[in-house]
Amino acid sequence: MPATAAPAVAPIQEASAALKREVAKLSISGSVYSDDPASRFVIVHGDVVHEGATLGPDLVLEQIRPHELVLRYKGQRMHHPL
């Protein structure tokens, strides 16, 4: 059985207005990237969060990359620079 490809990740500039509003609410004050996914984290609103965390209604931190975050909002995937 072939693997199902994940939806494409577009730049935040191409995001819906609703997603841009949700991202604008985020107060990101730091991040750590590691080759080990379990060691990656972002500081959002003063809290340490890891990949898979819910950041707001329907907003999920899908992946932490070296210089960006991959966010998912209602099935729409976007990358947001750090």
PyMOL Python script that loads the backbone (N, CA, C, O; Angstrom):
from pymol import cmd

cmd.read_pdbstr("""\
ATOM      1  N   MET A   1       0.850  -1.175   0.000  1.00  0.00           N
ATOM      2  CA  MET A   1       0.000   0.000   0.000  1.00  0.00           C
ATOM      3  C   MET A   1       0.895   1.237   0.000  1.00  0.00           C
ATOM      4  O   MET A   1       1.758   1.351   0.870  1.00  0.00           O
ATOM      5  N   PRO A   2       0.725   2.170  -0.940  1.00  0.00           N
ATOM      6  CA  PRO A   2       1.574   3.363  -0.992  1.00  0.00           C
ATOM      7  C   PRO A   2       1.266   4.300   0.180  1.00  0.00           C
ATOM      8  O   PRO A   2       0.135   4.389   0.657  1.00  0.00           O
ATOM      9  N   ALA A   3       2.311   4.988   0.619  1.00  0.00           N
ATOM     10  CA  ALA A   3       2.156   5.957   1.709  1.00  0.00           C
ATOM     11  C   ALA A   3       1.426   7.189   1.192  1.00  0.00           C
ATOM     12  O   ALA A   3       1.596   7.597   0.043  1.00  0.00           O
ATOM     13  N   THR A   4       0.616   7.768   2.059  1.00  0.00           N
ATOM     14  CA  THR A   4      -0.100   8.986   1.706  1.00  0.00           C
ATOM     15  C   THR A   4       0.793  10.178   2.011  1.00  0.00           C
ATOM     16  O   THR A   4       1.316  10.303   3.119  1.00  0.00           O
ATOM     17  N   ALA A   5       0.965  11.047   1.036  1.00  0.00           N
ATOM     18  CA  ALA A   5       1.809  12.226   1.230  1.00  0.00           C
ATOM     19  C   ALA A   5       1.090  13.244   2.101  1.00  0.00           C
ATOM     20  O   ALA A   5      -0.125  13.418   2.001  1.00  0.00           O
ATOM     21  N   ALA A   6       1.855  13.914   2.958  1.00  0.00           N
ATOM     22  CA  ALA A   6       1.293  14.971   3.795  1.00  0.00           C
ATOM     23  C   ALA A   6       0.975  16.173   2.914  1.00  0.00           C
ATOM     24  O   ALA A   6       1.637  16.390   1.899  1.00  0.00           O
ATOM     25  N   PRO A   7      -0.037  16.957   3.296  1.00  0.00           N
ATOM     26  CA  PRO A   7      -0.340  18.158   2.514  1.00  0.00           C
ATOM     27  C   PRO A   7       0.880  19.072   2.431  1.00  0.00           C
ATOM     28  O   PRO A   7       1.706  19.102   3.343  1.00  0.00           O
ATOM     29  N   ALA A   8       0.984  19.801   1.352  1.00  0.00           N
ATOM     30  CA  ALA A   8       2.109  20.713   1.149  1.00  0.00           C
ATOM     31  C   ALA A   8       2.136  21.785   2.243  1.00  0.00           C
ATOM     32  O   ALA A   8       1.114  22.111   2.845  1.00  0.00           O
ATOM     33  N   VAL A   9       3.327  22.316   2.478  1.00  0.00           N
ATOM     34  CA  VAL A   9       3.504  23.382   3.467  1.00  0.00           C
ATOM     35  C   VAL A   9       3.783  24.671   2.702  1.00  0.00           C
ATOM     36  O   VAL A   9       4.791  24.785   2.005  1.00  0.00           O
ATOM     37  N   ALA A  10       2.885  25.633   2.840  1.00  0.00           N
ATOM     38  CA  ALA A  10       3.010  26.911   2.138  1.00  0.00           C
ATOM     39  C   ALA A  10       3.539  27.977   3.096  1.00  0.00           C
ATOM     40  O   ALA A  10       3.459  27.803   4.312  1.00  0.00           O
ATOM     41  N   PRO A  11       4.074  29.067   2.574  1.00  0.00           N
ATOM     42  CA  PRO A  11       4.515  30.163   3.440  1.00  0.00           C
ATOM     43  C   PRO A  11       3.323  30.823   4.138  1.00  0.00           C
ATOM     44  O   PRO A  11       2.210  30.827   3.612  1.00  0.00           O
ATOM     45  N   ILE A  12       3.566  31.371   5.310  1.00  0.00           N
ATOM     46  CA  ILE A  12       2.514  32.009   6.099  1.00  0.00           C
ATOM     47  C   ILE A  12       1.846  33.145   5.322  1.00  0.00           C
ATOM     48  O   ILE A  12       0.678  33.447   5.563  1.00  0.00           O
ATOM     49  N   GLN A  13       2.560  33.770   4.405  1.00  0.00           N
ATOM     50  CA  GLN A  13       1.983  34.859   3.611  1.00  0.00           C
ATOM     51  C   GLN A  13       0.795  34.380   2.781  1.00  0.00           C
ATOM     52  O   GLN A  13      -0.080  35.172   2.430  1.00  0.00           O
ATOM     53  N   GLU A  14       0.763  33.080   2.466  1.00  0.00           N
ATOM     54  CA  GLU A  14      -0.329  32.517   1.670  1.00  0.00           C
ATOM     55  C   GLU A  14      -1.451  31.965   2.540  1.00  0.00           C
ATOM     56  O   GLU A  14      -2.416  31.402   2.021  1.00  0.00           O
ATOM     57  N   ALA A  15      -1.336  32.119   3.855  1.00  0.00           N
ATOM     58  CA  ALA A  15      -2.319  31.572   4.784  1.00  0.00           C
ATOM     59  C   ALA A  15      -3.639  32.327   4.710  1.00  0.00           C
ATOM     60  O   ALA A  15      -3.715  33.461   4.238  1.00  0.00           O
ATOM     61  N   SER A  16      -4.663  31.657   5.190  1.00  0.00           N
ATOM     62  CA  SER A  16      -5.974  32.304   5.285  1.00  0.00           C
ATOM     63  C   SER A  16      -5.908  33.418   6.327  1.00  0.00           C
ATOM     64  O   SER A  16      -5.025  33.426   7.184  1.00  0.00           O
ATOM     65  N   ALA A  17      -6.831  34.339   6.248  1.00  0.00           N
ATOM     66  CA  ALA A  17      -6.887  35.432   7.220  1.00  0.00           C
ATOM     67  C   ALA A  17      -7.072  34.891   8.630  1.00  0.00           C
ATOM     68  O   ALA A  17      -6.507  35.431   9.580  1.00  0.00           O
ATOM     69  N   ALA A  18      -7.858  33.828   8.772  1.00  0.00           N
ATOM     70  CA  ALA A  18      -8.086  33.230  10.097  1.00  0.00           C
ATOM     71  C   ALA A  18      -6.786  32.693  10.684  1.00  0.00           C
ATOM     72  O   ALA A  18      -6.518  32.889  11.869  1.00  0.00           O
ATOM     73  N   LEU A  19      -5.979  32.020   9.874  1.00  0.00           N
ATOM     74  CA  LEU A  19      -4.706  31.493  10.367  1.00  0.00           C
ATOM     75  C   LEU A  19      -3.757  32.636  10.717  1.00  0.00           C
ATOM     76  O   LEU A  19      -3.076  32.579  11.741  1.00  0.00           O
ATOM     77  N   LYS A  20      -3.706  33.652   9.899  1.00  0.00           N
ATOM     78  CA  LYS A  20      -2.840  34.802  10.201  1.00  0.00           C
ATOM     79  C   LYS A  20      -3.236  35.450  11.520  1.00  0.00           C
ATOM     80  O   LYS A  20      -2.366  35.876  12.280  1.00  0.00           O
ATOM     81  N   ARG A  21      -4.543  35.531  11.809  1.00  0.00           N
ATOM     82  CA  ARG A  21      -4.995  36.090  13.092  1.00  0.00           C
ATOM     83  C   ARG A  21      -4.539  35.224  14.255  1.00  0.00           C
ATOM     84  O   ARG A  21      -4.091  35.747  15.276  1.00  0.00           O
ATOM     85  N   GLU A  22      -4.646  33.897  14.115  1.00  0.00           N
ATOM     86  CA  GLU A  22      -4.232  32.986  15.190  1.00  0.00           C
ATOM     87  C   GLU A  22      -2.727  33.092  15.435  1.00  0.00           C
ATOM     88  O   GLU A  22      -2.290  33.117  16.585  1.00  0.00           O
ATOM     89  N   VAL A  23      -1.939  33.155  14.375  1.00  0.00           N
ATOM     90  CA  VAL A  23      -0.481  33.242  14.509  1.00  0.00           C
ATOM     91  C   VAL A  23      -0.090  34.587  15.121  1.00  0.00           C
ATOM     92  O   VAL A  23       0.854  34.654  15.907  1.00  0.00           O
ATOM     93  N   ALA A  24      -0.797  35.646  14.772  1.00  0.00           N
ATOM     94  CA  ALA A  24      -0.492  36.971  15.324  1.00  0.00           C
ATOM     95  C   ALA A  24      -0.675  37.007  16.838  1.00  0.00           C
ATOM     96  O   ALA A  24      -0.049  37.824  17.514  1.00  0.00           O
ATOM     97  N   LYS A  25      -1.519  36.141  17.377  1.00  0.00           N
ATOM     98  CA  LYS A  25      -1.765  36.077  18.820  1.00  0.00           C
ATOM     99  C   LYS A  25      -0.615  35.408  19.579  1.00  0.00           C
ATOM    100  O   LYS A  25      -0.509  35.549  20.798  1.00  0.00           O
ATOM    101  N   LEU A  26       0.238  34.686  18.865  1.00  0.00           N
ATOM    102  CA  LEU A  26       1.309  33.931  19.515  1.00  0.00           C
ATOM    103  C   LEU A  26       2.441  34.854  19.949  1.00  0.00           C
ATOM    104  O   LEU A  26       2.898  35.697  19.177  1.00  0.00           O
ATOM    105  N   SER A  27       2.880  34.689  21.171  1.00  0.00           N
ATOM    106  CA  SER A  27       4.042  35.414  21.687  1.00  0.00           C
ATOM    107  C   SER A  27       5.183  34.406  21.800  1.00  0.00           C
ATOM    108  O   SER A  27       5.315  33.707  22.805  1.00  0.00           O
ATOM    109  N   ILE A  28       6.004  34.345  20.753  1.00  0.00           N
ATOM    110  CA  ILE A  28       7.116  33.387  20.709  1.00  0.00           C
ATOM    111  C   ILE A  28       8.367  34.103  21.175  1.00  0.00           C
ATOM    112  O   ILE A  28       8.799  35.083  20.568  1.00  0.00           O
ATOM    113  N   SER A  29       8.954  33.599  22.272  1.00  0.00           N
ATOM    114  CA  SER A  29      10.119  34.284  22.833  1.00  0.00           C
ATOM    115  C   SER A  29      11.402  33.473  22.713  1.00  0.00           C
ATOM    116  O   SER A  29      12.464  33.949  23.113  1.00  0.00           O
ATOM    117  N   GLY A  30      11.331  32.273  22.177  1.00  0.00           N
ATOM    118  CA  GLY A  30      12.545  31.487  22.000  1.00  0.00           C
ATOM    119  C   GLY A  30      12.240  30.130  21.423  1.00  0.00           C
ATOM    120  O   GLY A  30      11.095  29.677  21.425  1.00  0.00           O
ATOM    121  N   SER A  31      13.280  29.484  20.929  1.00  0.00           N
ATOM    122  CA  SER A  31      13.125  28.130  20.398  1.00  0.00           C
ATOM    123  C   SER A  31      14.459  27.417  20.445  1.00  0.00           C
ATOM    124  O   SER A  31      15.520  28.041  20.442  1.00  0.00           O
ATOM    125  N   VAL A  32      14.385  26.094  20.488  1.00  0.00           N
ATOM    126  CA  VAL A  32      15.576  25.250  20.427  1.00  0.00           C
ATOM    127  C   VAL A  32      15.306  24.166  19.402  1.00  0.00           C
ATOM    128  O   VAL A  32      14.302  23.458  19.477  1.00  0.00           O
ATOM    129  N   TYR A  33      16.219  24.044  18.437  1.00  0.00           N
ATOM    130  CA  TYR A  33      16.138  22.975  17.454  1.00  0.00           C
ATOM    131  C   TYR A  33      17.206  21.951  17.778  1.00  0.00           C
ATOM    132  O   TYR A  33      18.315  22.301  18.181  1.00  0.00           O
ATOM    133  N   SER A  34      16.870  20.692  17.603  1.00  0.00           N
ATOM    134  CA  SER A  34      17.805  19.598  17.793  1.00  0.00           C
ATOM    135  C   SER A  34      17.529  18.552  16.729  1.00  0.00           C
ATOM    136  O   SER A  34      16.411  18.446  16.225  1.00  0.00           O
ATOM    137  N   ASP A  35      18.561  17.773  16.388  1.00  0.00           N
ATOM    138  CA  ASP A  35      18.343  16.652  15.475  1.00  0.00           C
ATOM    139  C   ASP A  35      17.411  15.622  16.111  1.00  0.00           C
ATOM    140  O   ASP A  35      16.760  14.850  15.407  1.00  0.00           O
ATOM    141  N   ASP A  36      17.349  15.612  17.446  1.00  0.00           N
ATOM    142  CA  ASP A  36      16.467  14.722  18.186  1.00  0.00           C
ATOM    143  C   ASP A  36      15.120  15.426  18.377  1.00  0.00           C
ATOM    144  O   ASP A  36      15.047  16.387  19.142  1.00  0.00           O
ATOM    145  N   PRO A  37      14.057  14.980  17.708  1.00  0.00           N
ATOM    146  CA  PRO A  37      12.765  15.665  17.813  1.00  0.00           C
ATOM    147  C   PRO A  37      12.260  15.838  19.249  1.00  0.00           C
ATOM    148  O   PRO A  37      11.585  16.825  19.542  1.00  0.00           O
ATOM    149  N   ALA A  38      12.567  14.916  20.135  1.00  0.00           N
ATOM    150  CA  ALA A  38      12.112  15.012  21.525  1.00  0.00           C
ATOM    151  C   ALA A  38      12.773  16.173  22.266  1.00  0.00           C
ATOM    152  O   ALA A  38      12.266  16.615  23.297  1.00  0.00           O
ATOM    153  N   SER A  39      13.892  16.669  21.753  1.00  0.00           N
ATOM    154  CA  SER A  39      14.614  17.761  22.409  1.00  0.00           C
ATOM    155  C   SER A  39      14.254  19.139  21.850  1.00  0.00           C
ATOM    156  O   SER A  39      14.739  20.152  22.354  1.00  0.00           O
ATOM    157  N   ARG A  40      13.420  19.189  20.829  1.00  0.00           N
ATOM    158  CA  ARG A  40      13.026  20.466  20.228  1.00  0.00           C
ATOM    159  C   ARG A  40      11.918  21.108  21.067  1.00  0.00           C
ATOM    160  O   ARG A  40      11.045  20.419  21.595  1.00  0.00           O
ATOM    161  N   PHE A  41      11.966  22.432  21.178  1.00  0.00           N
ATOM    162  CA  PHE A  41      10.867  23.138  21.839  1.00  0.00           C
ATOM    163  C   PHE A  41      10.831  24.594  21.431  1.00  0.00           C
ATOM    164  O   PHE A  41      11.793  25.142  20.894  1.00  0.00           O
ATOM    165  N   VAL A  42       9.683  25.204  21.706  1.00  0.00           N
ATOM    166  CA  VAL A  42       9.453  26.620  21.455  1.00  0.00           C
ATOM    167  C   VAL A  42       8.849  27.190  22.731  1.00  0.00           C
ATOM    168  O   VAL A  42       8.080  26.519  23.420  1.00  0.00           O
ATOM    169  N   ILE A  43       9.202  28.431  23.039  1.00  0.00           N
ATOM    170  CA  ILE A  43       8.595  29.105  24.185  1.00  0.00           C
ATOM    171  C   ILE A  43       7.494  30.011  23.641  1.00  0.00           C
ATOM    172  O   ILE A  43       7.761  30.978  22.929  1.00  0.00           O
ATOM    173  N   VAL A  44       6.256  29.680  23.989  1.00  0.00           N
ATOM    174  CA  VAL A  44       5.076  30.416  23.525  1.00  0.00           C
ATOM    175  C   VAL A  44       4.308  30.888  24.751  1.00  0.00           C
ATOM    176  O   VAL A  44       3.906  30.081  25.589  1.00  0.00           O
ATOM    177  N   HIS A  45       4.107  32.189  24.852  1.00  0.00           N
ATOM    178  CA  HIS A  45       3.412  32.784  26.012  1.00  0.00           C
ATOM    179  C   HIS A  45       4.090  32.383  27.315  1.00  0.00           C
ATOM    180  O   HIS A  45       3.425  32.212  28.337  1.00  0.00           O
ATOM    181  N   GLY A  46       5.409  32.234  27.280  1.00  0.00           N
ATOM    182  CA  GLY A  46       6.166  31.884  28.471  1.00  0.00           C
ATOM    183  C   GLY A  46       6.178  30.406  28.817  1.00  0.00           C
ATOM    184  O   GLY A  46       6.804  30.013  29.801  1.00  0.00           O
ATOM    185  N   ASP A  47       5.502  29.578  28.033  1.00  0.00           N
ATOM    186  CA  ASP A  47       5.453  28.137  28.277  1.00  0.00           C
ATOM    187  C   ASP A  47       6.293  27.387  27.251  1.00  0.00           C
ATOM    188  O   ASP A  47       6.321  27.750  26.075  1.00  0.00           O
ATOM    189  N   VAL A  48       6.975  26.343  27.703  1.00  0.00           N
ATOM    190  CA  VAL A  48       7.735  25.481  26.806  1.00  0.00           C
ATOM    191  C   VAL A  48       6.759  24.505  26.160  1.00  0.00           C
ATOM    192  O   VAL A  48       6.040  23.784  26.852  1.00  0.00           O
ATOM    193  N   VAL A  49       6.739  24.486  24.829  1.00  0.00           N
ATOM    194  CA  VAL A  49       5.859  23.574  24.098  1.00  0.00           C
ATOM    195  C   VAL A  49       6.687  22.766  23.096  1.00  0.00           C
ATOM    196  O   VAL A  49       7.709  23.224  22.585  1.00  0.00           O
ATOM    197  N   HIS A  50       6.215  21.568  22.840  1.00  0.00           N
ATOM    198  CA  HIS A  50       6.897  20.642  21.939  1.00  0.00           C
ATOM    199  C   HIS A  50       6.030  20.378  20.720  1.00  0.00           C
ATOM    200  O   HIS A  50       4.863  20.768  20.675  1.00  0.00           O
ATOM    201  N   GLU A  51       6.612  19.715  19.738  1.00  0.00           N
ATOM    202  CA  GLU A  51       5.883  19.356  18.526  1.00  0.00           C
ATOM    203  C   GLU A  51       4.625  18.583  18.899  1.00  0.00           C
ATOM    204  O   GLU A  51       4.656  17.699  19.755  1.00  0.00           O
ATOM    205  N   GLY A  52       3.529  18.923  18.253  1.00  0.00           N
ATOM    206  CA  GLY A  52       2.251  18.287  18.528  1.00  0.00           C
ATOM    207  C   GLY A  52       1.380  19.080  19.493  1.00  0.00           C
ATOM    208  O   GLY A  52       0.222  18.728  19.714  1.00  0.00           O
ATOM    209  N   ALA A  53       1.930  20.154  20.072  1.00  0.00           N
ATOM    210  CA  ALA A  53       1.184  20.961  21.036  1.00  0.00           C
ATOM    211  C   ALA A  53       0.090  21.771  20.345  1.00  0.00           C
ATOM    212  O   ALA A  53       0.243  22.202  19.202  1.00  0.00           O
ATOM    213  N   THR A  54      -1.009  21.966  21.058  1.00  0.00           N
ATOM    214  CA  THR A  54      -2.079  22.838  20.599  1.00  0.00           C
ATOM    215  C   THR A  54      -1.765  24.247  21.076  1.00  0.00           C
ATOM    216  O   THR A  54      -1.599  24.480  22.273  1.00  0.00           O
ATOM    217  N   LEU A  55      -1.683  25.186  20.139  1.00  0.00           N
ATOM    218  CA  LEU A  55      -1.319  26.566  20.455  1.00  0.00           C
ATOM    219  C   LEU A  55      -2.528  27.498  20.513  1.00  0.00           C
ATOM    220  O   LEU A  55      -2.416  28.627  20.989  1.00  0.00           O
ATOM    221  N   GLY A  56      -3.653  27.045  20.045  1.00  0.00           N
ATOM    222  CA  GLY A  56      -4.874  27.831  20.029  1.00  0.00           C
ATOM    223  C   GLY A  56      -5.973  26.991  19.428  1.00  0.00           C
ATOM    224  O   GLY A  56      -5.736  25.845  19.046  1.00  0.00           O
ATOM    225  N   PRO A  57      -7.183  27.542  19.335  1.00  0.00           N
ATOM    226  CA  PRO A  57      -8.272  26.778  18.724  1.00  0.00           C
ATOM    227  C   PRO A  57      -7.906  26.321  17.312  1.00  0.00           C
ATOM    228  O   PRO A  57      -7.682  27.135  16.417  1.00  0.00           O
ATOM    229  N   ASP A  58      -7.851  25.023  17.140  1.00  0.00           N
ATOM    230  CA  ASP A  58      -7.541  24.410  15.835  1.00  0.00           C
ATOM    231  C   ASP A  58      -6.125  24.694  15.331  1.00  0.00           C
ATOM    232  O   ASP A  58      -5.832  24.431  14.165  1.00  0.00           O
ATOM    233  N   LEU A  59      -5.242  25.223  16.179  1.00  0.00           N
ATOM    234  CA  LEU A  59      -3.867  25.554  15.767  1.00  0.00           C
ATOM    235  C   LEU A  59      -2.893  24.614  16.465  1.00  0.00           C
ATOM    236  O   LEU A  59      -2.811  24.586  17.693  1.00  0.00           O
ATOM    237  N   VAL A  60      -2.153  23.842  15.663  1.00  0.00           N
ATOM    238  CA  VAL A  60      -1.232  22.836  16.188  1.00  0.00           C
ATOM    239  C   VAL A  60       0.186  23.126  15.702  1.00  0.00           C
ATOM    240  O   VAL A  60       0.403  23.449  14.534  1.00  0.00           O
ATOM    241  N   LEU A  61       1.136  23.007  16.612  1.00  0.00           N
ATOM    242  CA  LEU A  61       2.558  23.087  16.268  1.00  0.00           C
ATOM    243  C   LEU A  61       2.944  21.710  15.745  1.00  0.00           C
ATOM    244  O   LEU A  61       3.140  20.775  16.522  1.00  0.00           O
ATOM    245  N   GLU A  62       3.051  21.592  14.449  1.00  0.00           N
ATOM    246  CA  GLU A  62       3.304  20.299  13.835  1.00  0.00           C
ATOM    247  C   GLU A  62       4.791  19.930  13.867  1.00  0.00           C
ATOM    248  O   GLU A  62       5.144  18.784  14.147  1.00  0.00           O
ATOM    249  N   GLN A  63       5.653  20.901  13.579  1.00  0.00           N
ATOM    250  CA  GLN A  63       7.081  20.598  13.502  1.00  0.00           C
ATOM    251  C   GLN A  63       7.902  21.843  13.800  1.00  0.00           C
ATOM    252  O   GLN A  63       7.522  22.959  13.444  1.00  0.00           O
ATOM    253  N   ILE A  64       9.038  21.630  14.464  1.00  0.00           N
ATOM    254  CA  ILE A  64      10.012  22.694  14.713  1.00  0.00           C
ATOM    255  C   ILE A  64      11.195  22.415  13.807  1.00  0.00           C
ATOM    256  O   ILE A  64      11.809  21.350  13.883  1.00  0.00           O
ATOM    257  N   ARG A  65      11.511  23.370  12.954  1.00  0.00           N
ATOM    258  CA  ARG A  65      12.648  23.254  12.040  1.00  0.00           C
ATOM    259  C   ARG A  65      13.713  24.249  12.486  1.00  0.00           C
ATOM    260  O   ARG A  65      13.444  25.068  13.365  1.00  0.00           O
ATOM    261  N   PRO A  66      14.921  24.207  11.907  1.00  0.00           N
ATOM    262  CA  PRO A  66      15.993  25.106  12.374  1.00  0.00           C
ATOM    263  C   PRO A  66      15.631  26.592  12.401  1.00  0.00           C
ATOM    264  O   PRO A  66      16.044  27.297  13.321  1.00  0.00           O
ATOM    265  N   HIS A  67      14.882  27.082  11.431  1.00  0.00           N
ATOM    266  CA  HIS A  67      14.590  28.514  11.374  1.00  0.00           C
ATOM    267  C   HIS A  67      13.117  28.806  11.158  1.00  0.00           C
ATOM    268  O   HIS A  67      12.752  29.926  10.801  1.00  0.00           O
ATOM    269  N   GLU A  68      12.263  27.803  11.370  1.00  0.00           N
ATOM    270  CA  GLU A  68      10.838  28.000  11.142  1.00  0.00           C
ATOM    271  C   GLU A  68      10.015  26.957  11.884  1.00  0.00           C
ATOM    272  O   GLU A  68      10.524  25.926  12.324  1.00  0.00           O
ATOM    273  N   LEU A  69       8.728  27.259  12.008  1.00  0.00           N
ATOM    274  CA  LEU A  69       7.756  26.328  12.577  1.00  0.00           C
ATOM    275  C   LEU A  69       6.816  25.895  11.470  1.00  0.00           C
ATOM    276  O   LEU A  69       6.517  26.676  10.568  1.00  0.00           O
ATOM    277  N   VAL A  70       6.348  24.659  11.530  1.00  0.00           N
ATOM    278  CA  VAL A  70       5.278  24.213  10.648  1.00  0.00           C
ATOM    279  C   VAL A  70       4.031  24.152  11.525  1.00  0.00           C
ATOM    280  O   VAL A  70       3.982  23.422  12.515  1.00  0.00           O
ATOM    281  N   LEU A  71       3.023  24.940  11.138  1.00  0.00           N
ATOM    282  CA  LEU A  71       1.774  25.031  11.882  1.00  0.00           C
ATOM    283  C   LEU A  71       0.656  24.419  11.056  1.00  0.00           C
ATOM    284  O   LEU A  71       0.684  24.468   9.826  1.00  0.00           O
ATOM    285  N   ARG A  72      -0.338  23.836  11.743  1.00  0.00           N
ATOM    286  CA  ARG A  72      -1.511  23.298  11.052  1.00  0.00           C
ATOM    287  C   ARG A  72      -2.754  23.945  11.652  1.00  0.00           C
ATOM    288  O   ARG A  72      -2.950  23.937  12.868  1.00  0.00           O
ATOM    289  N   TYR A  73      -3.581  24.501  10.788  1.00  0.00           N
ATOM    290  CA  TYR A  73      -4.819  25.146  11.202  1.00  0.00           C
ATOM    291  C   TYR A  73      -5.946  24.630  10.320  1.00  0.00           C
ATOM    292  O   TYR A  73      -6.017  24.954   9.135  1.00  0.00           O
ATOM    293  N   LYS A  74      -6.820  23.830  10.902  1.00  0.00           N
ATOM    294  CA  LYS A  74      -7.949  23.250  10.161  1.00  0.00           C
ATOM    295  C   LYS A  74      -7.503  22.570   8.876  1.00  0.00           C
ATOM    296  O   LYS A  74      -8.118  22.754   7.826  1.00  0.00           O
ATOM    297  N   GLY A  75      -6.441  21.791   8.958  1.00  0.00           N
ATOM    298  CA  GLY A  75      -5.934  21.046   7.822  1.00  0.00           C
ATOM    299  C   GLY A  75      -5.001  21.805   6.907  1.00  0.00           C
ATOM    300  O   GLY A  75      -4.386  21.207   6.024  1.00  0.00           O
ATOM    301  N   GLN A  76      -4.879  23.101   7.092  1.00  0.00           N
ATOM    302  CA  GLN A  76      -3.992  23.937   6.279  1.00  0.00           C
ATOM    303  C   GLN A  76      -2.625  23.986   6.966  1.00  0.00           C
ATOM    304  O   GLN A  76      -2.538  24.350   8.139  1.00  0.00           O
ATOM    305  N   ARG A  77      -1.561  23.623   6.250  1.00  0.00           N
ATOM    306  CA  ARG A  77      -0.209  23.605   6.810  1.00  0.00           C
ATOM    307  C   ARG A  77       0.580  24.793   6.263  1.00  0.00           C
ATOM    308  O   ARG A  77       0.611  25.047   5.059  1.00  0.00           O
ATOM    309  N   MET A  78       1.213  25.506   7.184  1.00  0.00           N
ATOM    310  CA  MET A  78       2.004  26.689   6.827  1.00  0.00           C
ATOM    311  C   MET A  78       3.320  26.685   7.577  1.00  0.00           C
ATOM    312  O   MET A  78       3.406  26.167   8.690  1.00  0.00           O
ATOM    313  N   HIS A  79       4.349  27.266   6.967  1.00  0.00           N
ATOM    314  CA  HIS A  79       5.590  27.449   7.719  1.00  0.00           C
ATOM    315  C   HIS A  79       5.714  28.919   8.104  1.00  0.00           C
ATOM    316  O   HIS A  79       5.424  29.821   7.318  1.00  0.00           O
ATOM    317  N   HIS A  80       6.152  29.121   9.334  1.00  0.00           N
ATOM    318  CA  HIS A  80       6.260  30.452   9.927  1.00  0.00           C
ATOM    319  C   HIS A  80       7.710  30.653  10.363  1.00  0.00           C
ATOM    320  O   HIS A  80       8.214  29.872  11.170  1.00  0.00           O
ATOM    321  N   PRO A  81       8.390  31.673   9.856  1.00  0.00           N
ATOM    322  CA  PRO A  81       9.802  31.874  10.231  1.00  0.00           C
ATOM    323  C   PRO A  81       9.955  32.218  11.702  1.00  0.00           C
ATOM    324  O   PRO A  81       9.076  32.824  12.315  1.00  0.00           O
ATOM    325  N   LEU A  82      11.087  31.818  12.249  1.00  0.00           N
ATOM    326  CA  LEU A  82      11.414  32.170  13.641  1.00  0.00           C
ATOM    327  C   LEU A  82      12.363  33.342  13.657  1.00  0.00           C
ATOM    328  O   LEU A  82      12.764  33.797  14.729  1.00  0.00           O
TER     329      LEU A  82
END
""", "prot")
cmd.dss("prot")
cmd.show_as("cartoon", "prot")
cmd.util.cbc("prot")
cmd.orient("prot")
